[in-house]
Structures are given as C-alpha cells and as structure tokens.
Amino acid sequence: MSIPPTRKPKRPPAFHEEHAESSSVSGLHDDAKNCERCDLYKDATQIVFGEGRENAKVVLVGEQPGDREDLMGRPFVGPAGRLLDQCLHEANIDRSTCYVTNAVKHFKFEQRGKRRLHARPNAGEIKQCAWWLGGELAILRPRLIVALGATALYSLMGRSVQLTKERGRIHTATDGTPVLVTAHPSYLLRIRGRDEKARQRRSFINDLQKIVQFLD
C-alpha cells in the first residue's frame, strides 16, 4: 500500500522560503523603491520601509504606513507612532535601539473628500509585501519580534495565533525567533471611553515591558 507524501506545514508569509535578499537593509530599501508586487503602489505617495539599527535586538512590526507616514516616507511618525513612542518610554524602552517596520509598505486608503482614510490590507497584499519583511528579518536576525496588531501577527505567524486570545504572550516563529503578541497603538486611539482607553493603555505598556524582561 502506498503511503501519501507528508505535507510540510504552511509557512506564514514573512517566513516563506523565498524573500528579498540584500547585504544590508539600506540595499533592500533601494531595491524596494520601485516595488509593484501589488497594486497599492499606484495610489501611495512612496514606499515606507523600516528604519533603525541593523544590530537591533528587537524588531517592532506594525500593519502599514498611515497618511503621515506615506507623506514623510518614515514608519510610525503619525499619531499612532507618537503614542507608541510614549508607551515605549513608559516601558523603559528606547525606540532608537529598536528596528521599526510594517507588514505592508504602501499606504492603503479610501478617499473621502480631501481626507485619506485607512483601509485594512487584505491577505493577498500582506503576502506580496512579506517578500520585503522576510528580507528585513533575514538581515536583522533579532532576538525578539513584536507583532503590533492582527495584520503583523498574520504575516509573522499565519492564522495559527489569534490576537485576542494570545495578546501579551510570546510565541515562536517558524525560524525559531520569539514573537511577542500585542495590539497596534492605533487601536488605543480608536477607543472612546476614558476608563477603557486608560485600561488598554496600561495593558499595552505591560505588554511592552515584557520586551525588557525577555532581554534581561
């Protein structure tokens, strides 16, 4: 009787066998400037690549650039970025020691009059852009990756880990790198109730403090 071949577990997008390759993150960024792997480049101002030290022990991965990031060409410089900086500071973490990037490098939005409103990337767009995130992680080889929100978590862990259930926990990616699961700072900005906003902010800071505990 023939035995059917064993299927290999499906790798999450960011850890697919094939990804961008370069000798440095700056080289990778140069290669990505004319990226047309999905249609998001057509409406975005520019690609927004990651930034930070190539010897960073921690890589923070968000969802995608927002309106401010799209215009400035830098990750996490808008309202969510400012909140992230504040919470990192309260958790005794210096952002300059980290590498900060996004799962998707182009801004996806809906035009409402003069305003550009954030639109969530779909699975196909995340998979296409994981080509670049995978390249970043291969160069950086961090001790810890922080998944900020569901989009980053999907790119890093696939569908095996759910944000709501696993927030605050550390999982292991398919390449062996630990991944801390937490919310995206933009989630905190959308909360209207003062008490709930304060509670969620404390929870987010508590999650970030696990970075320090992990590295000690």
MILOSE-107540 format. One record per residue (C-alpha): residue number from 1; residue in three letters; x, y, z. Coordinates in steps of 0.5 Angstrom, whole numbers. Layout:
   nr  rest      u      v      w
  NUM   ALA      X      Y      Z
...
This chain:
   nr  rest      u      v      w
    1   MET      0      0      0
    2   SER      3      7     -2
    3   ILE      4     12      3
    4   PRO      2     19      1
    5   PRO      7     24      2
    6   THR      7     28      8
    7   ARG      5     36      7
    8   LYS     10     41     10
    9   PRO      7     46     15
   10   LYS      5     52     11
   11   ARG     10     58     13
   12   PRO      7     64     15
   13   PRO      8     70     10
   14   ALA     14     73     13
   15   PHE     18     67     13
   16   HIS     17     64      7
   17   GLU     23     60      3
   18   GLU     23     66     -2
   19   HIS     24     73      0
   20   ALA     28     79     -2
   21   GLU     36     79     -1
   22   SER     41     84      0
   23   SER     47     85      4
   24   SER     44     91      8
   25   VAL     37     94     10
   26   SER     39    100      6
   27   GLY     40     96      0
   28   LEU     34     92      1
   29   HIS     30     99      1
   30   ASP     34    101     -5
   31   ASP     31     95     -8
   32   ALA     24     96     -6
   33   LYS     23    104     -8
   34   ASN     20    101    -15
   35   CYS     16     96    -12
   36   GLU     10     94    -16
   37   ARG      9     87    -13
   38   CYS      1     89    -11
   39   ASP     -3     95    -13
   40   LEU     -2     99     -7
   41   TYR      4    103    -10
   42   LYS     -1    106    -15
   43   ASP     -4    111    -10
   44   ALA      1    111     -5
   45   THR      6    117     -5
   46   GLN     12    113     -4
   47   ILE     14    106      0
   48   VAL     15    107      7
   49   PHE     21    102      9
   50   GLY     23    100     16
   51   GLU     28    104     20
   52   GLY     33    103     26
   53   ARG     39    100     27
   54   GLU     42     93     24
   55   ASN     44     91     30
   56   ALA     38     92     34
   57   LYS     36     86     38
   58   VAL     28     88     38
   59   VAL     24     89     31
   60   LEU     17     92     32
   61   VAL     13     90     26
   62   GLY      6     94     25
   63   GLU      1     94     20
   64   GLN      2     99     14
   65   PRO      4    107     14
   66   GLY     -1    112     15
   67   ASP     -3    118     12
   68   ARG      3    122     15
   69   GLU      8    116     14
   70   ASP      6    116      7
   71   LEU      8    123      6
   72   MET     14    123     10
   73   GLY     17    116      8
   74   ARG     18    114     15
   75   PRO     15    109     19
   76   PHE     11    111     26
   77   VAL     11    118     25
   78   GLY      4    120     26
   79   PRO     -1    120     32
   80   ALA      0    112     33
   81   GLY      7    113     32
   82   ARG      7    118     38
   83   LEU      3    114     42
   84   LEU      8    108     41
   85   ASP     14    113     43
   86   GLN     10    115     49
   87   CYS      9    108     51
   88   LEU     16    105     50
   89   HIS     18    111     54
   90   GLU     14    109     60
   91   ALA     16    102     59
   92   ASN     23    104     59
   93   ILE     25    102     52
   94   ASP     29    107     48
   95   ARG     26    107     41
   96   SER     32    108     38
   97   THR     35    102     40
   98   CYS     30     98     36
   99   TYR     28     97     29
  100   VAL     21     99     27
  101   THR     18     97     20
  102   ASN     11     95     18
  103   ALA      8     88     15
  104   VAL      6     92      9
  105   LYS     10     98      6
  106   HIS      5    102      2
  107   PHE     -1    106      5
  108   LYS     -8    103      3
  109   PHE    -13    108      4
  110   GLU    -20    110      2
  111   GLN    -21    118     -1
  112   ARG    -27    121      3
  113   GLY    -27    129      0
  114   LYS    -20    131      2
  115   ARG    -18    126      7
  116   ARG    -15    119      6
  117   LEU    -18    114     11
  118   HIS    -14    108     13
  119   ALA    -16    101      9
  120   ARG    -14     95     12
  121   PRO     -9     91      7
  122   ASN    -12     84      5
  123   ALA     -9     77      5
  124   GLY     -6     78     -2
  125   GLU     -3     85      0
  126   ILE      0     82      6
  127   LYS      3     76      3
  128   GLN      6     80     -3
  129   CYS      9     85      2
  130   ALA     12     80      6
  131   TRP     17     79      1
  132   TRP     21     85      4
  133   LEU     19     84     11
  134   GLY     22     77     10
  135   GLY     28     80      7
  136   GLU     29     85     13
  137   LEU     28     80     18
  138   ALA     33     75     15
  139   ILE     38     81     15
  140   LEU     37     83     22
  141   ARG     36     77     26
  142   PRO     33     80     32
  143   ARG     33     77     39
  144   LEU     25     79     39
  145   ILE     20     81     34
  146   VAL     14     85     37
  147   ALA      8     84     33
  148   LEU      3     90     33
  149   GLY     -4     88     31
  150   ALA     -7     83     27
  151   THR     -4     84     21
  152   ALA      3     84     23
  153   LEU      1     78     27
  154   TYR     -2     74     21
  155   SER      5     76     17
  156   LEU      9     73     22
  157   MET      5     67     25
  158   GLY      0     66     20
  159   ARG     -7     64     22
  160   SER     -5     60     28
  161   VAL     -4     65     33
  162   GLN    -10     70     35
  163   LEU     -9     77     37
  164   THR    -15     77     42
  165   LYS    -13     70     46
  166   GLU     -5     71     45
  167   ARG     -4     78     47
  168   GLY      2     79     52
  169   ARG      4     72     50
  170   ILE     11     70     47
  171   HIS     10     65     41
  172   THR     16     62     37
  173   ALA     16     64     29
  174   THR     18     58     24
  175   ASP     25     60     24
  176   GLY     26     60     32
  177   THR     25     67     33
  178   PRO     21     69     39
  179   VAL     15     74     37
  180   LEU     11     78     43
  181   VAL      4     79     41
  182   THR      0     86     43
  183   ALA     -4     91     40
  184   HIS     -3     96     35
  185   PRO     -2    103     38
  186   SER     -8    106     33
  187   TYR    -13    101     37
  188   LEU    -12    105     43
  189   LEU    -13    112     39
  190   ARG    -20    109     37
  191   ILE    -22    108     44
  192   ARG    -27    113     46
  193   GLY    -29    111     53
  194   ARG    -24    115     58
  195   ASP    -23    109     63
  196   GLU    -23    104     58
  197   LYS    -17    108     54
  198   ALA    -13    108     60
  199   ARG    -14    101     62
  200   GLN    -12     99     55
  201   ARG     -6    104     55
  202   ARG     -4    100     61
  203   SER     -4     93     58
  204   PHE      0     96     52
  205   ILE      5     98     57
  206   ASN      5     92     61
  207   ASP      6     88     54
  208   LEU     12     92     52
  209   GLN     15     91     59
  210   LYS     16     84     57
  211   ILE     21     86     52
  212   VAL     25     89     58
  213   GLN     24     82     62
  214   PHE     26     78     56
  215   LEU     32     81     54
  216   ASP     35     81     61
